[in-house]
Amino acid sequence: MSLFALIFSIGILVDDAIVVVENIHRHQQLFPGKTLRELIPGAVDEVGGPTILATLTVIAALLPMAFVSGLMGPYMSPIPINASMGMLLSLAIAFVDERHSV
């Protein structure tokens, strides 16, 4: 269980930052004359909505696992709770970090 949680968390936690950074890189290739200060707001706004919705969708799929009862309950509940909090923090950091990196 612990190895599954670790692999799962690493995969979903870096996803938000990768999407945002890749879109900024794409905008750099499309508009080579613009500075990062000009590119970042548009690039982040372009993927902001879908990234937020994707994060909320994964959280909505994970949270019911926190209510598993019986013998597996104590083992299963930390995974969705911690992964959901981690995803929310990852999303916030992806947006805040990119906005203030200029």
DRENRO-373145 format. One record per residue: residue in three letters; x negated, y negated, z of N, C-alpha, C, CB in turn. Coordinates in Angstrom, 3 decimals, always signed. Atoms other than C-alpha are relative to their C-alpha. Glycine has a CB too. Layout:
residues N
(ALA,(X,Y,Z),(X,Y,Z),(X,Y,Z),(X,Y,Z))
...
***
This chain:
residues 102
(MET,(-0.821,+1.202,+0.000),(+0.000,+0.000,+0.000),(-0.857,-1.256,+0.000),(+0.930,-0.004,+1.201))
(SER,(+0.833,+1.201,-0.091),(-2.747,-2.449,+0.880),(-0.697,-0.298,-1.313),(-1.032,+0.154,+1.104))
(LEU,(+0.660,+0.205,+1.280),(-4.591,-1.922,-2.390),(+0.993,-0.499,-1.043),(-0.664,+1.296,-0.473))
(PHE,(-1.047,+0.475,+0.911),(-1.349,-2.341,-4.342),(+0.297,-1.466,+0.257),(+1.283,+0.836,+0.156))
(ALA,(-0.314,+1.394,-0.346),(-0.588,-5.574,-2.486),(-1.124,-0.932,-0.421),(+0.258,-0.138,+1.507))
(LEU,(+1.132,+0.833,+0.375),(-4.080,-6.915,-3.099),(-0.061,-0.210,-1.511),(-1.298,+0.625,+0.494))
(ILE,(+0.043,+0.104,+1.462),(-4.047,-6.170,-6.832),(+1.179,-0.821,-0.507),(+0.008,+1.402,-0.648))
(PHE,(-1.206,+0.724,+0.402),(-0.499,-7.468,-7.199),(-0.144,-1.489,+0.301),(+1.238,+0.572,+0.716))
(SER,(+0.123,+1.399,-0.405),(-1.223,-10.680,-5.305),(-1.019,-0.745,-0.835),(-0.374,-0.091,+1.459))
(ILE,(+1.015,+0.672,+0.816),(-4.384,-11.487,-7.218),(+0.550,-0.273,-1.394),(-1.290,+0.851,-0.086))
(GLY,(-0.552,+0.179,+1.337),(-2.561,-10.998,-10.500),(+1.020,-1.109,-0.095),(+0.617,+1.262,-0.459))
(ILE,(-1.057,+1.006,+0.096),(+0.389,-13.211,-9.729),(-0.411,-1.357,+0.551),(+1.222,+0.478,+0.725))
(LEU,(+0.382,+1.279,-0.587),(-1.396,-15.885,-7.730),(-0.777,-0.882,-0.963),(-0.816,+0.230,+1.237))
(VAL,(+0.792,+0.817,+0.913),(-3.765,-16.996,-10.468),(+0.757,-0.338,-1.275),(-1.286,+0.711,-0.345))
(ASP,(-0.751,+0.186,+1.231),(-1.090,-16.961,-13.159),(+0.375,-1.461,-0.241),(+1.244,+0.847,+0.030))
(ASP,(-0.431,+1.386,+0.173),(+0.195,-20.504,-12.567),(-1.150,-0.904,-0.425),(+0.615,-0.521,+1.287))
(ALA,(+1.154,+0.833,+0.348),(-3.222,-22.098,-12.681),(-0.502,+0.303,-1.406),(-1.129,+0.207,+1.011))
(ILE,(+0.465,-0.366,+1.339),(-4.167,-20.166,-15.822),(+0.888,-0.619,-1.069),(-0.033,+1.524,-0.161))
(VAL,(-0.938,+0.565,+0.982),(-1.040,-21.300,-17.668),(-0.245,-1.499,-0.158),(+1.472,+0.263,+0.428))
(VAL,(+0.184,+1.449,+0.051),(-1.625,-24.951,-16.770),(-1.340,-0.362,-0.637),(+0.093,-0.600,+1.410))
(VAL,(+1.329,+0.306,+0.544),(-5.359,-24.960,-17.537),(-0.083,+0.347,-1.485),(-1.085,+0.763,+0.778))
(GLU,(+0.014,-0.369,+1.415),(-4.877,-23.123,-20.843),(+0.762,-1.007,-0.849),(+0.593,+1.389,-0.190))
(ASN,(-0.740,+0.987,+0.775),(-2.288,-25.661,-21.955),(-0.782,-1.310,-0.100),(+1.377,-0.248,+0.627))
(ILE,(+0.856,+1.188,+0.077),(-4.646,-28.518,-21.088),(-1.090,+0.223,-1.048),(-0.633,-0.322,+1.390))
(HIS,(+1.028,-0.323,+0.997),(-7.351,-26.792,-23.144),(+0.581,-0.044,-1.417),(-0.606,+1.395,+0.284))
(ARG,(-0.649,+0.042,+1.314),(-4.912,-26.390,-26.029),(+0.210,-1.439,-0.453),(+1.346,+0.744,+0.038))
(HIS,(-0.186,+1.420,+0.343),(-4.110,-30.104,-25.893),(-1.325,-0.663,-0.348),(+0.667,-0.750,+1.163))
(GLN,(+1.312,+0.535,+0.354),(-7.834,-30.860,-25.954),(-0.373,+0.372,-1.435),(-1.069,+0.516,+0.975))
(GLN,(+0.294,-0.427,+1.372),(-8.141,-28.864,-29.178),(+0.893,-0.712,-1.014),(+0.173,+1.515,-0.131))
(LEU,(-0.929,+0.668,+0.918),(-5.068,-30.508,-30.733),(-0.304,-1.480,-0.159),(+1.421,+0.173,+0.483))
(PHE,(+0.249,+1.448,-0.001),(-6.024,-34.077,-29.802),(-1.418,-0.273,+0.495),(+1.043,-0.745,+0.890))
(PRO,(+1.384,+0.124,-0.464),(-9.830,-34.246,-29.681),(-0.413,-1.427,+0.364),(-0.923,+0.519,-1.056))
(GLY,(+0.366,+1.384,-0.286),(-9.917,-38.055,-29.530),(+0.495,-0.527,+1.336),(+0.514,-0.868,-1.072))
(LYS,(-0.578,+0.484,-1.249),(-7.919,-38.360,-26.311),(-0.851,+0.422,+1.198),(+1.435,+0.520,+0.161))
(THR,(+0.708,-0.335,-1.233),(-9.417,-38.413,-22.840),(+0.864,+0.935,+0.849),(-0.364,-1.288,+0.796))
(LEU,(-0.759,-0.876,-0.895),(-8.413,-35.989,-20.086),(+1.087,-0.764,+0.739),(-0.932,+0.670,+1.002))
(ARG,(-0.999,+0.820,-0.697),(-6.607,-38.809,-18.326),(+1.261,-0.162,-0.840),(-0.582,-1.379,+0.342))
(GLU,(-1.150,+0.110,+0.896),(-4.333,-39.117,-21.366),(+0.648,+1.352,-0.274),(-0.421,-0.639,-1.309))
(LEU,(-0.501,-1.330,+0.371),(-3.974,-35.378,-22.019),(+0.730,+0.725,+1.127),(-1.139,+0.850,-0.466))
(ILE,(-0.495,-0.846,-1.091),(-3.267,-33.903,-18.603),(+1.482,-0.200,+0.311),(-0.801,-0.264,+1.240))
(PRO,(-1.440,+0.119,-0.328),(+0.153,-35.449,-17.834),(+0.918,+0.661,-1.026),(+0.377,-1.460,+0.123))
(GLY,(-0.840,-0.614,+1.026),(+1.639,-34.362,-21.162),(-0.110,+1.511,-0.023),(-0.359,-0.545,-1.349))
(ALA,(+0.213,-1.452,+0.019),(+0.090,-30.898,-21.027),(+0.667,+0.677,+1.184),(-1.491,+0.319,-0.002))
(VAL,(-0.608,-0.586,-1.200),(+1.282,-30.263,-17.477),(+1.521,-0.085,-0.080),(-0.510,-0.713,+1.275))
(ASP,(-1.453,+0.134,+0.135),(+4.764,-31.591,-18.188),(+0.576,+1.013,-0.994),(+0.357,-1.421,-0.441))
(GLU,(-0.471,-0.941,+1.027),(+5.032,-29.289,-21.215),(+0.249,+1.397,+0.568),(-1.015,+0.085,-1.136))
(VAL,(-0.146,-1.353,-0.553),(+4.582,-26.095,-19.185),(+0.541,-0.008,+1.425),(-1.336,+0.719,-0.028))
(GLY,(-0.451,+0.096,-1.392),(+5.888,-27.369,-15.840),(+1.289,+0.741,+0.276),(+0.176,-1.429,+0.375))
(GLY,(-1.301,-0.651,-0.213),(+9.489,-26.237,-16.130),(-0.050,+1.516,-0.113),(+0.998,-0.530,-0.987))
(PRO,(+0.076,-1.460,+0.109),(+8.820,-22.738,-17.453),(-0.855,+0.653,+1.081),(-0.542,+0.374,-1.345))
(THR,(+0.851,-0.564,-1.044),(+6.049,-22.188,-14.901),(+0.748,+0.062,+1.328),(-1.286,-0.826,+0.152))
(ILE,(-0.791,+0.013,-1.237),(+8.331,-23.182,-12.025),(+1.062,+1.093,-0.047),(+0.663,-1.386,+0.216))
(LEU,(-1.040,-1.023,+0.120),(+11.130,-20.952,-13.326),(-0.567,+1.413,+0.063),(+0.761,-0.184,-1.296))
(ALA,(+0.624,-1.326,-0.061),(+8.777,-17.994,-13.807),(-0.384,+0.348,+1.433),(-1.242,+0.057,-0.910))
(THR,(+0.368,-0.235,-1.399),(+7.511,-18.383,-10.246),(+1.238,+0.316,+0.835),(-0.735,-1.228,+0.581))
(LEU,(-1.222,-0.243,-0.774),(+11.023,-18.580,-8.813),(+0.633,+1.343,-0.359),(+1.009,-1.130,-0.232))
(THR,(-0.536,-1.294,+0.419),(+12.063,-15.522,-10.846),(-0.743,+1.144,+0.682),(-0.087,+0.148,-1.523))
(VAL,(+0.777,-1.046,-0.671),(+9.222,-13.429,-9.430),(+0.314,+0.033,+1.492),(-1.508,-0.221,-0.220))
(ILE,(-0.341,+0.065,-1.429),(+10.019,-14.624,-5.911),(+1.377,+0.611,+0.234),(-0.032,-1.468,+0.511))
(ALA,(-1.339,-0.577,-0.147),(+13.688,-13.731,-6.406),(-0.009,+1.515,-0.157),(+0.948,-0.614,-1.016))
(ALA,(+0.102,-1.449,+0.156),(+12.666,-10.258,-7.524),(-0.706,+0.650,+1.184),(-0.736,+0.337,-1.285))
(LEU,(+0.769,-0.559,-1.116),(+10.297,-9.775,-4.575),(+0.726,-0.041,+1.333),(-1.291,-0.731,+0.131))
(LEU,(-0.568,+0.199,-1.335),(+12.301,-11.081,-1.645),(+0.922,+1.110,+0.498),(+0.746,-1.267,+0.015))
(PRO,(-0.829,-1.091,-0.536),(+14.846,-8.233,-1.433),(-0.817,+1.136,+0.624),(+0.872,+0.563,-1.101))
(MET,(+0.845,-1.033,-0.572),(+11.948,-5.912,-0.667),(-0.327,-0.290,+1.475),(-1.289,+0.125,-0.813))
(ALA,(+0.262,+0.364,-1.400),(+11.514,-7.801,+2.639),(+1.067,+0.571,+0.932),(-0.061,-1.529,+0.152))
(PHE,(-1.102,-0.485,-0.829),(+14.822,-6.377,+3.859),(+0.132,+1.516,-0.004),(+1.288,-0.611,-0.464))
(VAL,(+0.007,-1.466,-0.041),(+13.906,-2.708,+3.470),(-0.016,+0.429,+1.458),(-1.230,+0.595,-0.777))
(SER,(-0.056,-0.463,-1.392),(+14.809,-0.888,+6.653),(-0.547,+1.415,+0.082),(+1.453,-0.057,+0.552))
(GLY,(+0.456,-1.365,-0.196),(+13.818,+2.423,+8.096),(-1.494,+0.068,+0.230),(+0.373,+0.848,-1.184))
(LEU,(+1.410,-0.257,-0.258),(+10.360,+3.876,+8.245),(-0.924,-0.887,-0.837),(-0.310,+1.451,-0.268))
(MET,(+0.849,+0.811,+0.878),(+8.989,+1.862,+5.313),(+0.152,-1.499,+0.225),(+0.308,+0.317,-1.434))
(GLY,(-0.248,+1.416,-0.228),(+10.363,-1.485,+6.514),(-1.205,-0.780,+0.482),(+1.087,-0.154,+0.975))
(PRO,(+1.161,+0.752,-0.486),(+7.349,-2.576,+8.558),(-1.163,-0.038,-0.997),(-0.477,+0.598,+1.300))
(TYR,(+1.086,-0.017,+0.971),(+5.018,-1.613,+5.723),(+0.318,-0.848,-1.231),(-0.297,+1.425,-0.419))
(MET,(-0.397,+0.698,+1.221),(+7.003,-3.246,+2.924),(+0.216,-1.497,+0.209),(+1.258,+0.614,-0.548))
(SER,(-0.382,+1.400,-0.173),(+8.052,-6.573,+4.460),(-1.148,-0.998,-0.147),(+0.615,-0.173,+1.337))
(PRO,(+1.048,+1.013,+0.205),(+4.625,-8.298,+4.505),(-0.304,-0.302,-1.461),(-1.258,+0.443,+0.668))
(ILE,(+0.339,+0.209,+1.411),(+4.171,-7.848,+0.760),(+0.862,-1.103,-0.623),(+0.172,+1.310,-0.789))
(PRO,(-0.784,+1.055,+0.659),(+7.134,-9.917,-0.486),(-0.073,-1.342,+0.715),(+1.440,+0.425,-0.102))
(ILE,(+0.054,+1.269,-0.740),(+6.900,-12.506,+2.272),(-1.294,-0.734,-0.314),(+0.121,+0.245,+1.524))
(ASN,(+1.289,+0.647,+0.251),(+3.198,-13.200,+1.827),(-0.204,-0.319,-1.478),(-1.133,+0.885,+0.494))
(ALA,(+0.154,+0.271,+1.428),(+3.277,-12.906,-1.959),(+0.867,-1.182,-0.428),(+0.359,+1.245,-0.823))
(SER,(-0.869,+1.136,+0.337),(+6.207,-15.342,-2.175),(-0.596,-1.314,+0.479),(+1.392,+0.192,+0.611))
(MET,(+0.632,+1.217,-0.516),(+4.476,-17.884,+0.035),(-1.256,-0.328,-0.810),(-0.353,+0.162,+1.502))
(GLY,(+1.201,+0.219,+0.797),(+1.263,-17.418,-1.906),(+0.309,-0.544,-1.377),(-0.772,+1.277,-0.129))
(MET,(-0.384,+0.498,+1.320),(+3.029,-17.966,-5.207),(+0.450,-1.449,+0.053),(+1.105,+0.859,-0.584))
(LEU,(-0.414,+1.401,-0.140),(+4.649,-21.170,-3.982),(-1.203,-0.914,+0.195),(+0.970,-0.157,+1.177))
(LEU,(+1.209,+0.798,-0.198),(+1.298,-22.441,-2.768),(-0.832,-0.076,-1.278),(-0.840,+0.584,+1.138))
(SER,(+0.748,-0.019,+1.253),(-0.379,-21.402,-6.025),(+0.614,-0.959,-1.013),(-0.046,+1.420,-0.575))
(LEU,(-0.694,+0.910,+0.913),(+2.238,-23.283,-8.015),(-0.276,-1.454,+0.375),(+1.516,+0.273,+0.013))
(ALA,(+0.255,+1.372,-0.460),(+1.812,-26.406,-5.891),(-1.441,-0.410,-0.279),(+0.301,-0.129,+1.504))
(ILE,(+1.407,+0.322,+0.227),(-1.969,-26.265,-6.127),(-0.287,-0.170,-1.488),(-0.900,+1.090,+0.590))
(ALA,(+0.221,+0.113,+1.447),(-1.862,-25.725,-9.906),(+0.428,-1.362,-0.514),(+0.758,+1.100,-0.747))
(PHE,(-0.473,+1.302,+0.465),(+0.160,-28.885,-10.401),(-0.754,-1.151,+0.642),(+1.474,-0.146,+0.278))
(VAL,(+0.671,+1.093,-0.706),(-1.480,-31.078,-7.768),(-1.453,-0.096,-0.435),(+0.088,+0.198,+1.524))
(ASP,(+1.411,-0.023,+0.359),(-5.023,-30.025,-8.684),(-0.207,-0.573,-1.408),(-0.551,+1.437,+0.083))
(GLU,(+0.165,+0.464,+1.365),(-4.539,-30.689,-12.389),(+0.343,-1.475,-0.128),(+0.858,+0.820,-0.940))
(ARG,(-0.371,+1.417,+0.064),(-2.877,-34.053,-11.810),(-1.123,-0.877,+0.547),(+1.304,-0.254,+0.784))
(HIS,(+1.014,+0.816,-0.663),(-5.734,-35.253,-9.602),(-1.416,+0.365,-0.410),(+0.135,+0.127,+1.487))
(SER,(+1.350,-0.397,+0.394),(-8.660,-33.671,-11.427),(-0.664,-1.007,-0.924),(+0.037,+1.345,-0.671))
(VAL,(+0.572,+1.002,+0.908),(-9.175,-36.702,-13.654),(-0.700,-1.069,+0.793),(+1.083,-0.626,-0.891))
***
